[in-house]
Amino acid sequence: MFGKTRVAIMGTGKIAGVMAQTLKNTKGVTCYAVGSRTEDKAKEFASKYGIKKYYGSYVSLVADPKIDLVYVATPHSEHFENVKLALSNGKHVLCEKAFMLNEQQAKTIFSLAEEKGLLVVEAMWVRFMPMRNKLMEILAGGVIGEPTMLTANLGYNIAAKERIAKPELGGGVLLDLGVYVLNFASMVFGGDVTDIVSMCSFNNLGMDLHDSITLRYRDGKMAVLNASGLSVSDRSGVIYGTKGYIVVDNINNFEGITVYDSDHKKVAYYKRPKQKTGYEYEVEACIRALNEKWIECPEMPHSESLKILNMMDFIRKTNGIFFPIEKEDIVQDTAADVDNHEAEALVCKEETVSETKVSEGTSEKTVEENAGAIVEEE
């Protein structure tokens, strides 16, 4: 891609402001436009951050032919439609975490991106930071021996915020904070998870405010993870090995990494390099990907986004957490399944009755059992 990458910001909230400030101080990009659901908000945001263009709707924003990359900073509940809109208009996309409400939405988006040859990236910022590479380097060096277990927690007193409290906004702490502890475990131990056990506590709308998650991996490793929207936590991640352990300060934006030996003595400390905002690394990764004509970034490939969403889907399902759009889908799917099952059972019954006429020993009871078995298996 020649010249500066022209980035548009979709949304005008706090996180959008951080990205606008980031783009002003990052080489190779320009914050070209901003879009909001109202022109007044878009105009105010553009004036505050010195942005050239502003649009009072997302449809008009993505219609601008000069935009190269759209940064989606809207609530989780809007990501699917917002990203689909941008892709359908030929725009590359960097979308905030949690990428989508569920794995199926992400699969649809990635399929569309592949069809159109467009870059789509989940903005899980810690995966793009130099400290992530430093942690991987320390682990590979074997200073703590074989890592066998880890713990991670992230907690803020944010339960009253609408994005946490309301189901229609994709609420709960799992998609907002739990996504970080799951990503931390995935970065360290990989994705070969065989068992997930979780427990949550809820607000009066059924959204999770405390999440306790335990993962077991095929090789026996374990990760014990906690996320809270009611409590302020130390945000630490600890990796336990056969010869020592590593403490990561702030898994939400690694501030420091301390290495201890088997006698609990500090043997090394690594401090986070100076940042602009921390968002610059994901922007730079997108620029590299665009120059290479990639449709995903190696730091956060599509497979990782799908894997994390798959785990969050499982955790929500086992704890009875559903969003309105999913409840609609469940009702439709259930109705369709009932229709399909009745049709399949009828076909099975008719076929078995025909066979009964040929084989004299078959009873009517056998016909009913055969039909019912298919319904149960489905």
N, C-alpha and C positions, 0 to 999 in steps of 0.2 A: 504494500500500500504506500503510495507516494505522498509526501507532505505530511502534515499533522493529521492524526486521526480525530475526526470531529465526533465528539461524544454528546449525546442528549441524555438528560436525566428525567426519568419518569417518576413523578412524585415530588413533594416539597416538604417532607418532614425533616426531622433532625438528622437522620442518617444521610438523607439527600444533601443536606448542607455540608456534612463532612466530606462527601464525595466532591462537591463543587469546589471546596477549598483545596482538596487534593489535586484536582485537575488543573487548578491555577498554578500549581507548583511542580507539575510533572512534565518532563520533556517528551516531546513527540505527540502530545495530545492538546486539544483545546476543548473547553466546555462551551459548546456551540449553542445548545438550546435546552430549554426546560419545558416540561408539560405538566399541567395539573388538571383537575376536574373543573376548575373555575379560572377564568382569565385573570381575575384580581390576584389570586394566590400565585399564579405563574409570573405575573408582572412584578409582584413584590419580591419574589425569590430571585428573579433575573436582575432586578435593581440591586439587591443586597450583595450578590456575588459577581456582578459585572458580566452577565451573560447576554449575548447578542440577541438571541431569539427566544420568544416565549409563546406558548400555545395554551388555550383554554380548554383543550380536550386532548386525550391521548391519540385519538384518530387523526387529528390534524398534525400532531407532533410527528408521528411515524410516516406521514405522507411527505414530509420534507425530504427531497432527494439528496440533499447535501449531508445528511446524517449518516455516519458509518456505524456507530456502536450506540446501543441504547442501554443505559444502566437503569434497571428496574428496582425502585426503592419504595414500593407500595406494600400494603399488608400481605401476609401469606395467602390470604383468601383470594387475592386478586392476581397473583402471579401467573396462574395458568392462562387466563384470558389476556393479560397484558403482554406476556411473552409471545403468545400465539399471534397477537395483533402485530407485534414488531416483526416477527419472522415472516408473516404473510405479506409484509410490506418490504421485504428484502433487507431487513436490518439485522446485524449481528447483535448479540445480547449478553450482557453481564447481569445476572439476577441475584438479588440478595438471598441469603439463607432465611428460613428453610426454603429450598428451591421451589418445592411444590407442596401441596397438602398431602399428597400420597404418591406412591410409586407409579401408579397407572397414569396419572397426569404427566409425570416426568417422562415416561416411555413415549407418550404421545408427542410431547415437545421435542424429544431427541430424534424421533422418527421424522418429524417435520423439518427439523434443522438439517438432518442428513439428506433428505429429499431436495432441499434448496441449497445445500452446500454452504450453510451459514454457521458461524461460531456461536455456541451457547455455553456459558460457563456459570457455575454456582459460585457466588462470591463468599466462599468460606475462607476468610482472610488469613487465618493462621496457617493454612496449608501453603500459602505463597510466601511466607516470611522467611528470612534467613535463619531465624532461630529454630524453625522446623528442621532445616537441613543440619544445623548444628546438633540437635538432639539425635537425629539419625546417625550422624557421624560418631557421636559419643557411644551410642549403643553398639554400633558396628565395631568399635575399638575393643569391646569386651571388658571394659574397666569394671563393670558390675557383674561380670560373668553372664550366665544365661538368664534373661528376664523371664520370670514365671508368673508374675501377678502385677496388677496395677490398680490404683484407685484414682478417681478424679471427681471433683465437685465444682459446681458453679451455682451461686445463689445471690439473688438481689431481692430487695423488698419492692416488688413490682406487681403484686397480685391485683392491685386496684386499676392498673392500666387497662384500657379497653382491649388492646391487642392480646392481652393475657386472659381477661375475664370473659370475653364474648365468643361463643361458638361460631357465629357468623364471620368472625375475623380470623378464623383458624387459631383460636385461643389455646390456652394451656402453656405450661412451661416446657413441654417436651420439644416442640418445634422451635421455640424461642431460645431456650438454654440447654435443654437436653441434647440438642443437635451438636453442641460443642463437646460435651463429655463423650458422646458416641464417636465423634470424629477423632478425638484424642486417642481413644482406645484403638480405633481403626488405623491411625497413623503408626502406632507402636506395635500392635499385634497382628495387623492385617485383617482379613475379612472372613476367615474360615470359622465362623461361629456356628456351633452345633446346638446350643441351648441358650434361651433367654428367660430369665425369671424377673418379674417386675411387680412393683406395688406403688400405688398412687393415693394421694388424698385430693379432695375436690372442692370446688366452690359450689354455690347453689345452682349453677347452670351446667354442672357436670364437667367442667374443665379442670384439668390436673394442676395443682399448685405445688405439690411435692412429688418428686419421682425418685424411686430407688430401683436401680437396674443392675442386674448381675449377668454377665456374659461368660459362657464357657466355650473355649475353643477346642478344635479337634485334637490338638497336641497337648491338651490339659491345662493350658494357661487360663487365667481368669481375670476378669475386669469387674470391679465393683464401683458403680457410678451413681452419683446423686445430683439432682438439680432441684432448685427451690425458687419459688417466686414469693415466698414469705420470709425467708431468712437471708441475712448477709453472711456469706461464707468466705473462707480464705482463698477460694478459687484455685486451689493447688492440685497438681497431679503428681503422684508418686509411683515410680516404677521400681519394683522389687526384683533383685537378681540374686544369683547364687553366691556372689562375692561382695554385694553392696547394694546401694539403692540410689536413685536419682530423684530429686525434688524439683519440679517445675513450678515456678511462681507465676500464677495467673494463666491458666490454660486458655483464657479468652484472648490473650495477647502476651505471649511468653515474655516476662520481664527479666527473668534470670533462671539459670539452670545450675543446681548445686549437686555435686557428686560426693557420696559418702562411701567409705569402705566397710568391711564387715565388722569393724570395731566402732562404727558410727562416727568416725573422724572425717572431717571435710578434706577431700583431696583435690577438688577443683571447683571453680565457679566461673560461669560464663554470663556476661551481662548483655542485655539486648542492645543492639546498635541504635543510634539515634534515628528516630522516625520523623517523617513529615506528619502523617496521620496514621500510618499503617496500611492505608488503602492503596498506597502507590504501587505496592508489589503486585496486587491482582491486576491493576491497570496495565502495568508494564508487561505482565504475562499475556494479557489480551493483545497488546500491540505485537508482541513476538508471534503469537499464534496467527494473527491476521497477516503478518508479513510472510509467514510460512504457509498460509492458506489452510490452516488446520480448522476443524470444526469443534475441537475441544482442547483444553489446556492439560498438559501432563501433570501439573500440580494438583488438579482437581478434575480428573476424567469423568466422563458420564457414568462409568461403572461404579465409581465411588458414590456419586450422588444417589444412584439407584439403590445401592447396598444400604446406605444410611436410611433412606426413605422406607425400604423394605423392613428394616428393623423397627423403625418408628411406627409403621403400619401394624406390625405384630404387637408391639407394646400397647398401642391404643386399643386394638381389637380385644386383647386379653383383659384390658381394664375397662372395657365398655365405653370408650371415648370415640364419639363420632361427630363430624361436622355436618351442618345442615345439607350441604350438597351431596354428601355421602349417604345420608339418610334417605334422600330422594332416590339415589341410585339403588340403594338396598331394597326399597319398596318396589321399584321398577324391575330390578333383577329377580326379586322373590316372586313377583307376579309372573314374569317370563318363565322362571324355573318351574313354577306350578303348572303353567300351560304346557311347557315342554315335557315335564314329567308325566302329565296326564296323557299327552299324545303318544309318548314313548311307551307308556304302560299299556295303552290301548293297542298299539301296534304289536307289542310283545304278546298281549293276550290273544289277539287275533291269530298271530303266527302260531302260538302254542296250541290254540284250539284246532287249527288246521292240522298240526302234527298229531293231535290227539285222535283225530279221525283215522289217521294212518296207523298209529300205534295204540292198540286197544287197552293197554294197561295203564294209561295216563289218566289221572283223576282231575276233576274240576279244581280241587284244592291245590294240586301241583301248578295249575295254570295261574292261580292267584298268587302263590308264593313266588313264582318266577317273575311275575309283573312287579310285585312289591320289592323284590330284591334289586331291581334296576333303580327304582325310586330311591332306595336307601343308599346305593352306591353313588348315585349322582350327588 
